[in-house]
């Protein structure tokens, strides 16, 4: 999948953030910029498992704003 269709979520020093540049340090994972994919990720809690940290609701809200 082309990178422009993906959004990187990063955990660095225990802080979860959305990496718009794709270059931040830390453990990262990608999610497709698609509301359906985001809803499934929320429901299955896959981002928390991959990043080994609780994902705050604010991060999901930020992702939603970026996707829209």
Backbone as CSV, one residue per row, in Angstrom:
resi,resn,N_x,N_y,N_z,CA_x,CA_y,CA_z,C_x,C_y,C_z
1,UNK,0.846,-1.173,0.000,0.000,0.000,0.000,0.898,1.245,0.000
2,UNK,0.600,2.241,-0.809,1.407,3.471,-0.824,1.374,4.181,0.530
3,UNK,2.501,4.758,0.908,2.609,5.425,2.212,1.616,6.559,2.381
4,UNK,1.241,7.231,1.321,0.312,8.360,1.441,-1.076,7.906,1.866
5,UNK,-1.362,6.607,1.751,-2.645,6.060,2.180,-2.600,5.548,3.615
6,UNK,-1.422,5.662,4.257,-1.238,5.156,5.611,-0.934,6.277,6.586
7,UNK,-1.193,6.020,7.846,-0.913,6.964,8.918,-0.104,6.228,9.978
8,UNK,0.994,6.810,10.414,1.876,6.170,11.387,1.533,6.627,12.801
9,UNK,1.418,5.654,13.695,1.195,5.901,15.110,2.472,5.457,15.821
10,UNK,2.983,6.282,16.734,4.287,6.035,17.355,4.185,6.039,18.872
11,UNK,4.990,5.157,19.492,5.168,5.182,20.946,6.641,5.471,21.205
12,UNK,6.907,6.587,21.871,8.284,6.962,22.201,8.305,7.433,23.643
13,UNK,9.129,6.825,24.444,9.217,7.127,25.881,7.856,7.027,26.566
14,UNK,7.057,6.042,26.147,5.760,5.811,26.766,4.647,6.727,26.303
15,UNK,4.948,7.635,25.383,3.949,8.587,24.875,3.508,8.147,23.479
16,UNK,2.201,8.065,23.297,1.627,7.698,22.003,1.292,8.971,21.235
17,UNK,1.670,9.015,19.953,1.350,10.178,19.142,1.157,9.768,17.683
18,UNK,0.527,10.657,16.928,0.353,10.465,15.493,1.540,11.119,14.813
19,UNK,2.235,10.354,13.978,3.436,10.831,13.301,3.085,11.224,11.872
20,UNK,2.826,12.494,11.661,2.465,12.973,10.322,3.651,12.993,9.370
21,UNK,4.872,13.081,9.902,6.065,13.122,9.060,6.528,11.732,8.667
22,UNK,6.189,10.734,9.481,6.654,9.373,9.220,8.093,9.155,9.612
23,UNK,8.665,10.098,10.367,10.090,10.027,10.696,10.394,10.101,12.187
24,UNK,9.379,10.166,13.041,9.628,10.273,14.471,10.279,8.997,14.992
25,UNK,11.099,9.162,16.022,11.721,8.020,16.675,10.672,7.255,17.460
26,UNK,10.932,5.986,17.675,10.061,5.174,18.512,9.484,3.998,17.755
27,UNK,8.772,3.179,18.502,8.107,2.020,17.922,6.853,2.502,17.220
28,UNK,6.707,2.142,15.973,5.571,2.636,15.217,4.782,1.539,14.544
29,UNK,3.581,1.884,14.167,2.745,1.004,13.364,1.921,1.882,12.426
30,UNK,1.432,1.276,11.370,0.677,2.014,10.369,-0.777,1.577,10.364
31,UNK,-1.648,2.522,10.050,-3.062,2.237,9.877,-3.509,2.939,8.592
32,UNK,-4.344,2.251,7.837,-4.864,2.824,6.602,-5.774,3.998,6.937
33,UNK,-5.697,5.048,6.133,-6.544,6.233,6.330,-7.943,5.926,5.818
34,UNK,-8.673,5.155,6.618,-10.007,4.716,6.248,-10.821,4.563,7.533
35,UNK,-11.991,5.163,7.563,-12.823,5.148,8.778,-13.190,3.715,9.174
36,UNK,-13.499,2.877,8.200,-13.872,1.491,8.485,-12.708,0.737,9.143
37,UNK,-11.513,0.957,8.659,-10.325,0.322,9.241,-10.091,0.852,10.655
38,UNK,-10.259,2.141,10.851,-10.084,2.733,12.179,-11.095,2.154,13.170
39,UNK,-12.353,2.039,12.756,-13.372,1.474,13.639,-13.050,0.032,14.016
40,UNK,-12.551,-0.736,13.065,-12.175,-2.123,13.350,-10.974,-2.167,14.295
41,UNK,-10.017,-1.261,14.093,-8.838,-1.200,14.966,-9.239,-0.854,16.397
42,UNK,-10.183,0.058,16.548,-10.685,0.417,17.880,-11.363,-0.776,18.546
43,UNK,-12.212,-1.435,17.787,-13.001,-2.546,18.314,-12.100,-3.708,18.750
44,UNK,-11.091,-4.014,17.966,-10.213,-5.156,18.271,-9.027,-4.769,19.137
45,UNK,-8.831,-3.461,19.365,-7.743,-2.951,20.204,-6.363,-3.354,19.675
46,UNK,-6.255,-3.451,18.363,-5.023,-3.928,17.739,-3.851,-2.957,17.945
47,UNK,-4.105,-1.647,17.930,-3.002,-0.689,18.117,-2.373,-0.838,19.504
48,UNK,-3.193,-1.072,20.508,-2.678,-1.266,21.869,-1.777,-2.493,21.946
49,UNK,-2.184,-3.550,21.267,-1.374,-4.778,21.291,-0.050,-4.590,20.558
50,UNK,-0.102,-3.949,19.410,1.114,-3.761,18.614,2.101,-2.835,19.332
51,UNK,1.599,-1.728,19.879,2.472,-0.761,20.530,2.720,-1.082,22.008
52,UNK,2.052,-2.115,22.500,2.209,-2.542,23.891,1.946,-1.393,24.867
53,UNK,0.877,-0.654,24.598,0.487,0.477,25.451,-0.984,0.789,25.219
54,UNK,-1.600,1.380,26.216,-2.998,1.803,26.089,-3.072,3.011,25.160
55,UNK,-3.971,2.971,24.207,-4.135,4.071,23.261,-5.239,4.993,23.793
56,UNK,-4.898,6.238,24.109,-5.912,7.173,24.617,-6.956,7.505,23.548
57,UNK,-8.166,7.803,23.989,-9.237,8.170,23.058,-8.870,9.401,22.237
58,UNK,-8.041,10.286,22.793,-7.625,11.491,22.071,-6.866,11.131,20.789
59,UNK,-6.107,10.051,20.821,-5.358,9.623,19.632,-6.336,9.156,18.560
60,UNK,-7.331,8.364,18.955,-8.349,7.930,17.986,-9.097,9.132,17.416
61,UNK,-9.394,10.125,18.253,-10.072,11.336,17.783,-9.203,12.082,16.774
62,UNK,-7.901,12.171,17.073,-6.970,12.853,16.168,-6.891,12.126,14.817
63,UNK,-6.856,10.806,14.865,-6.812,10.021,13.631,-8.079,10.269,12.815
64,UNK,-9.232,10.290,13.479,-10.497,10.560,12.785,-10.478,11.900,12.063
65,UNK,-9.941,12.928,12.729,-9.869,14.262,12.117,-8.976,14.250,10.889
66,UNK,-7.876,13.516,10.975,-6.940,13.449,9.842,-7.569,12.711,8.666
67,UNK,-8.310,11.645,8.961,-8.933,10.840,7.910,-10.006,11.634,7.176
68,UNK,-10.776,12.443,7.900,-11.883,13.182,7.273,-11.442,14.261,6.353
